[in-house]
């Protein structure tokens, strides 16, 4: 193991040679923060945080030193694939020390984002569950974990049934379980940074009915027993150019101020990093797959905004990008700012559905008038401007090049028993890395063969990855982050000859996908009103899928973005021009195979006939990749369905063929061959 004193001497020397902006202690902390980030120091973007004027020789030495520091760090404990009972035992000892009867551990960080830094993977560390959503509750003699329909199979594989009872949240939710298990006088602990204000209110109601007490913890009990817990990530916070954002940050802030004044608010607290990234035109790498920096912000109706983050993340020149209206402060200063707002009795907007409960608790305790209001940037961010719309189109056309090369590769390599699911993920990610403006995946690729495809958010591992043999289906869900847009696409392909049942189910999923793609609807329509269009072909034979049909997508931001979506869940959010949503119906036969077909579509205005009073809307398809003709049963399709497929495939072929080599171009011609259209 590298000697600590030797590392410090080398670091001190490098700091002198690099024109460093920080001292040795700060440099070591930055390096540890880099290693705790998704990038883990693989590129050179973090170098300016330490030495903005470093030359090539110093850069190489800093990278080498970073690797040596990585070798000295303890294992963070997140590599386990099954539950460690000792961790649960240690947590129970800590809860007993704190006089807590129950503690709630959600998959969440202080910002309630989909992706969290390694430091915040408390649910995974405790249970080994790696899904993107879930919650567990721990008592002295029992524990339970709650997941949604995407993860019912996955949770059984990863989480020990001896340690945790696993529940589909639709069958038994955390709230129901607590109601059944709480008794008078019990003390229920929670971390107020990891649970939203709205969730805290629900838990308070449950505890009150049971005569129990809900107690906010000053620090997280899991952190107290997690040996080797990583530090907070530190990656460069950089400016996102207006040529990609389409609107200057100053104009966005003016729109936010106008919305605040219209609502009669003095200030608004923003806790979602993607909202802050959009508002200030900044990006980062603090969490996997979403280009954001972890931060909070407080905006004022009279002008000005405070950004609460780790100032060490500021890349050189970012102060000039912000201008004098944006003041950068340490994250720890947020509590004082909230108390200051409260002491003045101001009317403060807080999104209780999104923001951590700690914010509302602090404001309320110090005298502020809290107004529960959806984050005002949500609707602004969702409706893409002209530059963002063009960027999304261009990003998807580039993405189509990678997809065509990938699907051609699959056809030639799969079925021989050598290619694995792991190889599939490496291949599609590698092809995207070659594309212009690419900045990484928008989520970890899902490549599920056979029965694994029936696990909605299946994750393959290198060691246990299934081989692609003939006789079943491969489902591949992947996406990329580009400076001008975000992609998300799913294709299901047959490995070998598909069964008639497979073709039937695939065609029904495709038929619903097409029906939604072709939908026209009046302004004021919500996604929940369109959801049945995608499900009906499956409903016709008594089948369905448990996930939503579509989610919103950001512009070089979150691959899952609100407030828009398409699902059974009732929604008041109206679809508007410029919103991007996924169109992804599916079918999953447990233990056999899975099918999902996903395109991203953008809401557009459609020309209506004379006399139509409202604006008529429809969808523009962005994703550019062929469907598997081997899985289509034309007899199940209408003439209009077939015409739509042929038109779509003609567009895919025309858009991509000039950008492909001879072999892939020939494959694409075959993959987009028109289906014979029946006579009218």
DRENNU-287630 format. One line per 10 residues: number of its first residue (from 1); for each residue x, y, z of C-alpha. Coordinates in nm, 4 decimals, decimal comma. Example, Ala and Ser with C-alpha at 12.3 -4.5 7.8 and 13.67 -1.06 7.14 Angstrom:
BEGIN
1	1,2300/-0,4500/0,7800  1,3670/-0,1060/0,7140 .
This chain:
BEGIN
1	0,0000/0,0000/0,0000  0,1247/0,3485/-0,0831  0,2701/0,5370/0,2156  0,0529/0,8368/0,3169  0,3560/1,0596/0,3815  0,4971/0,9786/0,0385  0,1635/1,0716/-0,1219  0,1552/1,4009/0,0660  0,5099/1,4890/-0,0426  0,4311/1,4149/-0,4062 .
11	0,1045/1,6082/-0,3883  0,2753/1,9086/-0,2302  0,5360/1,9105/-0,5082  0,2723/1,8836/-0,7809  0,0708/2,1690/-0,6334  0,3738/2,3958/-0,6503  0,4400/2,2949/-1,0116  0,0791/2,3232/-1,1304  -0,0068/2,6783/-1,0338  -0,2596/2,5292/-0,7926 .
21	-0,5563/2,7261/-0,6635  -0,5882/2,5109/-0,3476  -0,3696/2,3879/-0,0614  -0,2670/2,0266/-0,0026  -0,5541/1,9416/0,2327  -0,8121/2,0791/-0,0097  -0,6437/1,9060/-0,3018  -0,6611/1,5694/-0,1253  -1,0296/1,6274/-0,0464  -1,0988/1,7223/-0,4078 .
31	-0,9245/1,4084/-0,5299  -1,1308/1,1957/-0,2907  -1,4449/1,3723/-0,4135  -1,3446/1,3034/-0,7739  -1,3008/0,9348/-0,6923  -1,6468/0,9315/-0,5295  -1,8047/1,0623/-0,8506  -1,9282/0,8613/-1,1514  -1,6335/0,9844/-1,3591  -1,3913/0,8586/-1,0887 .
41	-1,1120/1,0615/-1,2411  -1,1149/0,8798/-1,5752  -1,0937/1,2032/-1,7727  -0,9106/1,5290/-1,7168  -1,2103/1,7549/-1,6502  -1,1281/1,7742/-1,2784  -0,7674/1,8915/-1,3273  -0,8552/2,2678/-1,3395  -1,0183/2,2378/-0,9955  -0,6665/2,1851/-0,8586 .
51	-0,4285/2,3362/-1,1137  -0,5933/2,5464/-1,3861  -0,2569/2,6252/-1,5464  -0,1082/2,2750/-1,5223  0,1019/2,1570/-1,8155  0,0922/1,8120/-1,9716  0,3638/1,6721/-1,7453  0,1884/1,7893/-1,4297  -0,1477/1,6658/-1,5582  -0,0048/1,3184/-1,6108 .
61	0,1472/1,3234/-1,2637  -0,1804/1,4365/-1,1036  -0,3684/1,1561/-1,2765  -0,1097/0,9037/-1,1608  -0,1312/1,0384/-0,8062  -0,5103/1,0175/-0,8172  -0,4800/0,6487/-0,8993  -0,2467/0,5956/-0,6051  -0,4877/0,7719/-0,3701  -0,7672/0,5505/-0,5014 .
71	-0,5609/0,2468/-0,4021  -0,5449/0,3714/-0,0416  -0,9206/0,4155/-0,0021  -1,1301/0,1576/0,1815  -1,3886/-0,0476/-0,0026  -1,7153/0,1443/0,0061  -1,9183/-0,1745/0,0518  -2,1365/-0,1328/-0,2573  -1,9960/-0,4267/-0,4503  -2,2009/-0,6906/-0,2653 .
81	-2,4709/-0,8583/-0,4726  -2,6672/-1,0072/-0,1803  -2,7767/-0,8800/0,1604  -2,5145/-0,8700/0,4364  -2,6942/-0,9576/0,7638  -2,4133/-0,8033/0,9694  -2,4972/-0,4590/0,8314  -2,8591/-0,4928/0,9345  -2,7445/-0,6060/1,2787  -2,5156/-0,3041/1,3170 .
91	-2,7932/-0,0670/1,2149  -3,0280/-0,2213/1,4725  -2,7673/-0,1622/1,7426  -2,7441/0,2015/1,6343  -3,1242/0,2385/1,6406  -3,1350/0,0932/1,9904  -2,8693/0,3430/2,1001  -3,0885/0,6235/1,9633  -3,4019/0,4789/2,1255  -3,5730/0,4295/1,7880 .
101	-3,8191/0,1475/1,7229  -3,8325/0,1992/1,3450  -3,6090/0,3677/1,0901  -3,6963/0,4409/0,7275  -3,4295/0,4090/0,4572  -3,5354/0,5376/0,1108  -3,3406/0,5234/-0,2146  -3,2844/0,8980/-0,2124  -3,0420/1,1803/-0,1605  -3,0995/1,5354/-0,0391 .
111	-3,2344/1,6321/-0,3815  -3,4761/1,3438/-0,4456  -3,3232/1,2714/-0,7862  -3,3458/0,9436/-0,9750  -2,9695/0,8921/-0,9731  -2,7694/0,9379/-0,6545  -2,3998/0,9584/-0,5744  -2,2307/0,6560/-0,4201  -2,2346/0,8282/-0,0805  -2,6151/0,8261/-0,0887 .
121	-2,6606/0,4593/-0,1831  -2,7740/0,3757/0,1705  -3,0555/0,1442/0,0615  -2,8176/-0,0532/-0,1604  -2,5507/-0,0749/0,1116  -2,8042/-0,2076/0,3625  -3,0064/-0,4447/0,1421  -2,8005/-0,5005/-0,1801  -3,1006/-0,3805/-0,3867  -2,9728/-0,1807/-0,6854 .
131	-3,3013/-0,0584/-0,8358  -3,3623/0,3111/-0,8965  -3,6605/0,3309/-0,6590  -3,7476/0,1655/-0,3318  -3,7726/0,2084/0,0454  -3,7101/-0,0126/0,3436  -3,8141/0,0052/0,7084  -3,6151/-0,1558/0,9872  -3,7448/-0,2645/1,3285  -3,5764/-0,4647/1,6046 .
141	-3,7150/-0,7995/1,4899  -3,8418/-0,7418/1,1387  -3,7626/-0,5402/0,8279  -3,9351/-0,4865/0,4948  -3,8499/-0,3443/0,1546  -4,1040/-0,1912/-0,0838  -4,0570/-0,1640/-0,4614  -4,2746/-0,0887/-0,7623  -4,3757/-0,3232/-1,0439  -4,0469/-0,2764/-1,2301 .
151	-3,8484/-0,4467/-0,9562  -4,0609/-0,7272/-0,8118  -3,8397/-0,9953/-0,9668  -3,5132/-0,8117/-0,9110  -3,5733/-0,7570/-0,5400  -3,6210/-1,1308/-0,4866  -3,2839/-1,2029/-0,6466  -3,0856/-0,9403/-0,4578  -3,2452/-0,9071/-0,1147  -3,2409/-1,1906/0,1414 .
161	-3,5908/-1,3052/0,2315  -3,4519/-1,4085/0,5721  -3,3643/-1,0481/0,6501  -3,6316/-0,8495/0,4651  -3,9919/-0,9104/0,3659  -4,0277/-0,7830/0,0086  -4,3501/-0,6198/-0,1101  -4,4862/-0,4805/-0,4342  -4,5776/-0,1315/-0,3166  -4,9113/-0,1518/-0,4986 .
171	-5,0045/-0,4553/-0,2866  -4,8605/-0,3341/0,0421  -4,7031/0,0082/0,0728  -4,4709/0,1385/0,3407  -4,7656/0,3334/0,4777  -4,9835/0,0250/0,5070  -4,7017/-0,1757/0,6642  -4,6381/0,0958/0,9217  -5,0072/0,1165/1,0044  -5,0069/-0,2587/1,0696 .
181	-4,6888/-0,2621/1,2785  -4,6879/0,0593/1,4799  -4,8240/0,0685/1,8326  -4,8703/0,3338/2,1004  -4,5512/0,5045/2,2123  -4,3248/0,3718/1,9355  -4,0587/0,6054/1,7990  -4,0187/0,6244/1,4201  -3,6972/0,7803/1,2950  -3,6350/0,9397/0,9566 .
191	-3,3708/1,1536/0,7898  -3,5422/1,4866/0,7054  -3,3024/1,5414/0,4152  -3,4047/1,2154/0,2454  -3,7835/1,2368/0,2736  -3,9951/1,5057/0,1084  -4,2189/1,7440/0,2947  -4,5275/1,5749/0,1520  -4,4045/1,2305/0,2593  -4,3239/1,3599/0,6070 .
201	-4,6836/1,4820/0,6408  -4,8162/1,1384/0,5432  -4,5875/0,9637/0,7903  -4,6883/1,2087/1,0635  -5,0537/1,1250/1,0028  -4,9861/0,7493/1,0252  -4,7882/0,7886/1,3472  -5,0525/1,0113/1,5024  -5,3257/0,7553/1,4365  -5,1116/0,4839/1,5979 .
211	-5,0098/0,6986/1,8931  -4,6469/0,6799/1,7760  -4,3905/0,9572/1,7412  -4,2183/1,0635/1,4182  -3,8695/1,1856/1,5025  -3,6345/1,3642/1,2633  -3,2734/1,2534/1,3078  -2,9930/1,5115/1,3239  -2,7761/1,2714/1,1233  -2,8409/0,9449/0,9423 .
221	-2,7999/0,6234/1,1484  -2,6864/0,4335/0,8377  -2,3963/0,6755/0,7980  -2,2949/0,6025/1,1562  -2,2411/0,2314/1,0814  -2,1273/0,2454/0,7169  -1,7532/0,1901/0,7259  -1,5885/0,3253/0,4127  -1,8816/0,5480/0,3112  -1,7602/0,7643/0,0199 .
231	-1,7412/1,1444/0,0552  -1,9638/1,3801/-0,1379  -1,8661/1,3900/-0,5065  -1,6644/1,6800/-0,6407  -1,6747/1,7291/-1,0159  -1,6431/2,0467/-1,2230  -1,9485/2,2700/-1,2446  -1,9283/2,4115/-1,5970  -2,1235/2,6598/-1,8068  -2,3655/2,5149/-2,0636 .
241	-2,3343/2,7335/-2,3758  -2,6366/2,9267/-2,4973  -2,5873/2,7749/-2,8435  -2,7142/2,4497/-2,6891  -2,9421/2,5912/-2,4167  -3,1187/2,8278/-2,6567  -3,1860/3,0901/-2,3899  -2,9539/3,2908/-2,1661  -2,9711/3,2247/-1,7937  -3,0599/3,5890/-1,7259 .
251	-3,3765/3,5540/-1,9370  -3,4710/3,2318/-1,7605  -3,4247/3,3991/-1,4217  -3,6457/3,6875/-1,5382  -3,9187/3,4371/-1,6294  -3,8853/3,2794/-1,2864  -3,9125/3,6185/-1,1137  -4,2251/3,7001/-1,3168  -4,3812/3,3688/-1,2083  -4,2939/3,4399/-0,8443 .
261	-4,4450/3,7862/-0,8533  -4,7589/3,6539/-1,0187  -4,7918/3,3970/-0,7386  -4,7234/3,6570/-0,4681  -4,4076/3,4830/-0,3456  -4,1099/3,6600/-0,1900  -3,8695/3,3716/-0,2495  -3,8578/3,0191/-0,3883  -3,6342/2,7345/-0,2745  -3,5096/2,5077/-0,5529 .
271	-3,3785/2,1673/-0,4480  -3,3715/1,9736/-0,7783  -3,0249/1,9891/-0,9404  -3,1706/1,9571/-1,2912  -3,3926/2,2600/-1,2273  -3,0898/2,4587/-1,1109  -2,8825/2,3328/-1,4047  -3,1520/2,4473/-1,6478  -3,2047/2,7841/-1,4774  -2,8373/2,8780/-1,4514 .
281	-2,7212/2,7034/-1,7712  -2,4696/2,4853/-1,5885  -2,3878/2,1157/-1,5966  -2,1777/1,8744/-1,3875  -2,0993/1,5084/-1,3246  -2,1864/1,4589/-0,9576  -2,4305/1,1726/-1,0151  -2,4407/0,8929/-1,2726  -2,5987/0,9525/-1,6125  -2,7453/1,2977/-1,5413 .
291	-2,5145/1,5963/-1,6097  -2,5807/1,7999/-1,2951  -2,3998/1,9425/-0,9951  -2,5581/1,8789/-0,6567  -2,6803/2,2119/-0,5259  -2,9672/2,4082/-0,3735  -3,0786/2,7557/-0,4749  -3,2913/3,0321/-0,3286  -3,4382/3,2786/-0,5795  -3,5868/3,6133/-0,4750 .
301	-3,8721/3,8037/-0,6374  -3,6754/4,1255/-0,5994  -3,3917/3,9758/-0,7995  -3,0825/3,7791/-0,7151  -3,0237/3,4139/-0,6416  -2,8068/3,2264/-0,3922  -2,6507/2,9009/-0,5072  -2,5590/2,6611/-0,2266  -2,2977/2,4063/-0,3269  -1,9352/2,3124/-0,2737 .
311	-1,7458/2,6146/-0,4147  -1,4498/2,3880/-0,4926  -1,6556/2,2527/-0,7842  -1,6570/2,5902/-0,9588  -1,4630/2,5667/-1,2854  -1,2448/2,8646/-1,3819  -1,4511/3,1424/-1,5386  -1,7855/3,0305/-1,3965  -1,8177/3,3457/-1,1853  -1,8245/3,5533/-1,5030 .
321	-2,0886/3,3214/-1,6497  -2,3096/3,3742/-1,3436  -2,2671/3,7494/-1,3184  -2,3291/3,9570/-1,0042  -2,6886/3,8382/-0,9573  -2,5793/3,4870/-0,8553  -2,3990/3,4485/-0,5222  -2,2257/3,1146/-0,4553  -2,2224/2,9934/-0,0954  -2,1260/2,6774/0,0945 .
331	-2,4010/2,4132/0,1134  -2,3945/2,4383/0,4924  -2,5023/2,8049/0,4668  -2,8467/2,7021/0,3378  -2,9814/2,6518/0,6900  -2,8872/3,0072/0,7867  -3,0483/3,1469/0,4721  -3,3719/2,9569/0,5389  -3,3713/3,0845/0,8977  -3,3152/3,4384/0,7681 .
341	-3,6162/3,4088/0,5372  -3,8229/3,2800/0,8277  -3,7155/3,5567/1,0651  -3,8450/3,8138/0,8151  -4,1815/3,6355/0,7921  -4,1513/3,6019/0,4138  -4,3814/3,4040/0,1883  -4,1614/3,1250/0,0538  -4,2507/2,8805/-0,2196  -4,1474/2,5198/-0,1554 .
351	-4,2317/2,2175/-0,3681  -4,3333/1,9773/-0,0902  -4,3556/1,6922/-0,3418  -3,9899/1,7426/-0,4395  -3,8036/1,9264/-0,1644  -3,6595/1,7522/0,1427  -3,8669/1,7899/0,4573  -3,5749/1,9641/0,6300  -3,6370/2,2770/0,4228  -4,0019/2,3141/0,5239 .
361	-3,9226/2,2235/0,8862  -3,6551/2,4944/0,9104  -3,8696/2,7597/0,7417  -4,1711/2,6793/0,9582  -3,9726/2,6804/1,2819  -3,8266/3,0230/1,2057  -4,1531/3,1938/1,1087  -4,1789/3,1826/0,7295  -4,5122/3,1449/0,5520  -4,4681/2,8309/0,3420 .
371	-4,6580/2,8095/0,0143  -4,6718/2,4591/-0,1319  -4,6046/2,5257/-0,4986  -4,4700/2,3070/-0,7759  -4,1203/2,4034/-0,8788  -4,1875/2,6946/-1,1206  -3,9057/2,5814/-1,3509  -4,0709/2,2433/-1,4214  -4,3108/2,3652/-1,6895  -4,0557/2,6072/-1,8335 .
381	-3,7939/2,3340/-1,8659  -4,0379/2,0776/-2,0069  -4,1453/2,2809/-2,3116  -3,8264/2,2887/-2,5178  -3,7349/2,6059/-2,7055  -3,6491/2,6065/-3,0761  -3,2778/2,5489/-3,0186  -3,3484/2,2587/-2,7823  -3,5989/2,1051/-3,0255  -3,3453/2,1192/-3,3078 .
391	-3,0811/1,9808/-3,0731  -3,3002/1,6874/-2,9748  -3,3634/1,6087/-3,3418  -2,9925/1,6225/-3,4226  -2,8935/1,4167/-3,1186  -3,1381/1,1431/-3,2171  -3,0129/1,1349/-3,5755  -2,6570/1,0868/-3,4501  -2,7860/0,8293/-3,2037  -2,9428/0,6474/-3,4981 .
401	-2,5971/0,5893/-3,6462  -2,4890/0,4052/-3,3325  -2,8155/0,2109/-3,3219  -2,7880/0,0976/-3,6841  -2,4306/-0,0201/-3,6308  -2,5369/-0,1922/-3,3101  -2,8398/-0,3731/-3,4541  -2,6330/-0,4890/-3,7514  -2,3696/-0,6216/-3,5104  -2,6363/-0,8048/-3,3082 .
411	-2,7693/-0,9801/-3,6172  -2,4221/-1,0999/-3,7128  -2,2850/-1,1906/-3,3680  -2,5816/-1,3166/-3,1624  -2,7082/-1,6728/-3,1669  -2,3659/-1,8359/-3,1644  -2,3537/-1,8754/-2,7875  -2,0529/-1,6463/-2,7366  -2,2004/-1,2955/-2,7143  -2,3395/-1,2054/-2,3708 .
421	-2,5738/-0,9410/-2,2311  -2,2655/-0,7709/-2,0859  -2,1095/-0,7557/-2,4329  -2,4276/-0,5938/-2,5611  -2,4033/-0,3111/-2,3083  -2,0366/-0,2519/-2,3826  -2,1026/-0,2478/-2,7564  -2,3839/0,0077/-2,7625  -2,2072/0,2337/-2,5118  -1,8852/0,2118/-2,7139 .
431	-2,0605/0,3009/-3,0390  -2,2161/0,6089/-2,8797  -1,8785/0,7210/-2,7458  -1,7660/0,7674/-3,1072  -2,0444/1,0187/-3,1776  -2,0004/1,3947/-3,1875  -2,1080/1,5846/-2,8720  -2,1523/1,2605/-2,6757  -2,1070/1,2967/-2,2993  -2,1967/0,9537/-2,1635 .
441	-2,4991/0,7262/-2,1155  -2,8331/0,8675/-2,0018  -2,8815/0,5559/-1,7874  -2,7151/0,2183/-1,7462  -2,7980/0,0049/-2,0487  -3,0586/-0,2653/-1,9925  -2,9807/-0,5743/-2,1993  -3,2055/-0,8642/-2,1045  -3,2077/-1,1909/-2,2962  -3,4848/-1,4477/-2,2579 .
451	-3,6272/-1,4566/-1,9051  -3,4060/-1,1636/-1,8027  -3,5949/-0,9456/-2,0503  -3,9062/-0,9960/-1,8396  -3,7355/-0,8128/-1,5512  -3,8347/-0,4577/-1,6431  -3,5185/-0,2825/-1,5181  -3,2839/-0,5796/-1,5353  -2,9123/-0,5131/-1,4885  -2,6620/-0,7632/-1,6274 .
461	-2,3308/-0,8253/-1,4539  -2,0116/-0,9323/-1,6239  -1,9924/-1,2590/-1,4291  -2,3552/-1,3727/-1,4445  -2,4447/-1,2308/-1,7855  -2,6566/-1,4625/-2,0043  -2,5350/-1,5738/-2,3459  -2,7429/-1,4880/-2,6513  -2,8451/-1,8289/-2,7846  -3,1008/-1,8927/-3,0537 .
471	-3,4602/-1,9333/-2,9507  -3,5603/-1,6230/-2,7556  -3,5731/-1,2425/-2,7542  -3,3221/-0,9755/-2,6591  -3,4535/-0,6509/-2,5092  -3,2107/-0,3573/-2,5183  -3,3002/-0,0263/-2,3527  -3,0259/0,2364/-2,3762  -2,9643/0,6047/-2,4209  -2,7035/0,8759/-2,4487 .
481	-2,6317/1,2229/-2,3186  -2,5261/1,4736/-2,5831  -2,4520/1,8425/-2,5431  -2,7583/1,9148/-2,7572  -3,0004/1,6484/-2,6319  -3,0803/1,3295/-2,4441  -3,1809/0,9977/-2,6019  -3,3633/0,6887/-2,4730  -3,4587/0,4001/-2,7013  -3,5672/0,0383/-2,6623 .
491	-3,5623/-0,2271/-2,9313  -3,6530/-0,5939/-2,8959  -3,4985/-0,8339/-3,1464  -3,5384/-1,2046/-3,2139  -3,2321/-1,4226/-3,1661  -3,3044/-1,7072/-3,4042  -3,6557/-1,7879/-3,5186  -3,9284/-1,6441/-3,2930  -4,2353/-1,8407/-3,1896  -4,5791/-1,7415/-3,3115 .
501	-4,6647/-1,6269/-2,9593  -4,3618/-1,3979/-2,9544  -4,4655/-1,2470/-3,2871  -4,8228/-1,2004/-3,1661  -4,7159/-1,0212/-2,8474  -4,4541/-0,8100/-3,0234  -4,7006/-0,6995/-3,2897  -4,9603/-0,6052/-3,0304  -4,7036/-0,3962/-2,8448  -4,5993/-0,2366/-3,1748 .
511	-4,9616/-0,1704/-3,2692  -5,0169/0,0208/-2,9438  -4,6900/0,2054/-2,9967  -4,8010/0,3102/-3,3466  -5,1477/0,4147/-3,2334  -4,9965/0,6465/-2,9746  -4,7437/0,7803/-3,2272  -5,0252/0,8713/-3,4675  -5,2505/1,0257/-3,2023  -5,3956/1,3711/-3,2541 .
521	-5,5557/1,5487/-2,9606  -5,6819/1,8925/-2,8583  -5,4766/2,1228/-2,6387  -5,5590/2,0602/-2,2754  -5,5167/1,6831/-2,3132  -5,3161/1,5040/-2,0448  -5,0949/1,1989/-2,0832  -5,3302/0,9867/-1,8741  -5,6027/1,0459/-2,1339  -5,3809/0,8940/-2,4051 .
531	-5,2478/0,5955/-2,2110  -5,5202/0,3533/-2,3176  -5,4241/0,3963/-2,6849  -5,1021/0,2049/-2,6227  -5,2577/-0,0643/-2,4021  -5,5707/-0,1586/-2,5962  -5,4140/-0,4195/-2,8320  -5,2908/-0,6071/-2,5244  -5,6124/-0,5485/-2,3308  -5,7997/-0,7099/-2,6195 .
541	-5,6538/-1,0480/-2,5154  -5,6430/-0,9842/-2,1405  -5,2807/-0,8687/-2,1117  -5,1160/-0,5505/-1,9798  -4,7876/-0,4088/-1,8492  -4,7243/-0,2598/-1,5053  -4,5086/0,0415/-1,5914  -4,6143/0,3748/-1,7358  -4,6331/0,4204/-2,1115  -4,4208/0,7319/-2,1231 .
551	-4,2045/0,9702/-1,9205  -4,0740/1,3168/-1,9900  -3,7160/1,3626/-2,1108  -3,4827/1,6591/-2,0624  -3,2483/1,8375/-2,3004  -2,8996/1,7252/-2,1945  -3,0532/1,6712/-1,8520  -3,2572/1,3980/-1,6866  -3,3707/1,1038/-1,8979  -3,6762/1,1012/-1,6693 .
561	-3,8208/1,4501/-1,6390  -4,1494/1,5894/-1,5134  -4,4105/1,7082/-1,4990  -4,5381/1,5481/-1,8216  -4,5876/1,1759/-1,8702  -4,8203/0,9103/-2,0107  -4,9591/0,6533/-1,7689  -5,2716/0,5179/-1,6021  -5,2081/0,7487/-1,3087  -5,4463/1,0473/-1,3193 .
571	-5,2659/1,3663/-1,4169  -5,3573/1,7322/-1,4461  -5,0468/1,8142/-1,6522  -5,1445/1,9119/-2,0049  -4,9200/1,8178/-2,2960  -4,7724/2,1225/-2,4669  -4,5707/2,1788/-2,7861  -4,2014/2,1169/-2,7264  -4,2508/1,8589/-2,4518  -4,0616/1,5355/-2,5103 .
581	-4,2029/1,2061/-2,3838  -4,1241/0,8407/-2,4360  -4,3645/0,6040/-2,6099  -4,2813/0,2610/-2,4653  -4,5529/-0,0018/-2,4239  -4,4343/-0,3531/-2,3394  -4,5216/-0,7098/-2,2537  -4,3383/-0,9328/-2,0067  -4,3862/-1,3066/-1,9714  -4,2255/-1,3991/-1,6419 .
591	-3,9609/-1,6671/-1,6780  -3,9710/-1,6537/-2,0584  -3,9084/-1,3217/-2,2370  -3,9778/-0,9494/-2,2389  -4,0838/-0,7074/-2,5106  -4,0621/-0,3298/-2,5063  -4,0601/-0,0865/-2,7977  -3,9616/0,2711/-2,7211  -3,9268/0,5873/-2,9233  -3,9001/0,9405/-2,7941 .
601	-4,1634/1,1708/-2,9371  -4,2061/1,5478/-2,9192  -4,5397/1,7239/-2,8912  -4,6098/1,9419/-3,1934  -4,8907/2,1535/-3,3365  -5,0955/1,9806/-3,6072  -5,2887/2,1587/-3,8798  -5,6588/2,1298/-3,8032  -5,9608/2,1544/-4,0291  -6,1584/2,4758/-4,0491 .
611	-6,3929/2,5228/-3,7587  -6,1656/2,3526/-3,5062  -6,1721/2,5869/-3,2083  -5,8802/2,4530/-3,0048  -5,5183/2,4028/-3,1052  -5,4691/2,0488/-3,2361  -5,1606/1,8610/-3,1181  -4,9769/1,5441/-3,2149  -4,6366/1,3786/-3,1873  -4,3167/1,4070/-3,3897 .
621	-4,1083/1,0899/-3,3625  -3,7441/1,1614/-3,2768  -3,5901/0,8137/-3,2431  -3,4325/0,6849/-3,5633  -3,3953/0,3037/-3,5580  -3,5773/0,0182/-3,7368  -3,8101/-0,2317/-3,5721  -3,7424/-0,6044/-3,6084  -3,9356/-0,7159/-3,9181  -3,8863/-1,0794/-3,8119 .
631	-4,1156/-1,0199/-3,5150  -4,3974/-0,8427/-3,6985  -4,7160/-1,0346/-3,7814  -4,8771/-0,8220/-4,0569  -5,2153/-0,9952/-4,0170  -5,2591/-0,8205/-3,6806  -5,1951/-0,4766/-3,8272  -5,4318/-0,2441/-4,0059  -5,3490/-0,0975/-4,3430  -5,2758/0,2371/-4,1756 .
641	-5,0413/0,0661/-3,9272  -4,8399/-0,0875/-4,2108  -4,8257/0,2396/-4,4018  -4,6948/0,4096/-4,0863  -4,4227/0,1463/-4,0373  -4,3166/0,1726/-4,4013  -4,3059/0,5519/-4,3865  -4,1073/0,5432/-4,0634  -3,8593/0,2912/-4,2020  -3,8197/0,4966/-4,5199 .
651	-3,7327/0,8001/-4,3046  -3,4833/0,5948/-4,0999  -3,3169/0,4649/-4,4165  -3,2963/0,8073/-4,5810  -3,1643/0,9708/-4,2611  -2,8881/0,7190/-4,1926  -2,7719/0,5406/-4,5085  -2,5186/0,8033/-4,6172  -2,3511/0,7918/-4,2748  -2,2948/0,4151/-4,2637 .
661	-2,0310/0,1872/-4,4085  -2,1147/-0,0545/-4,6909  -2,1944/-0,3511/-4,4670  -2,4259/-0,1640/-4,2301  -2,5875/0,0228/-4,5193  -2,6772/-0,3123/-4,6793  -2,8143/-0,4375/-4,3475  -3,0244/-0,1215/-4,3094  -3,1761/-0,1649/-4,6555  -3,2906/-0,5127/-4,5552 .
671	-3,4053/-0,4023/-4,2082  -3,6252/-0,1266/-4,3543  -3,7708/-0,3250/-4,6433  -4,1362/-0,2221/-4,6878  -4,4077/-0,4541/-4,5643  -4,6618/-0,5364/-4,8340  -4,9640/-0,3098/-4,7917  -5,2997/-0,4861/-4,8261  -5,5467/-0,3416/-5,0715  -5,7877/-0,0876/-4,9329 .
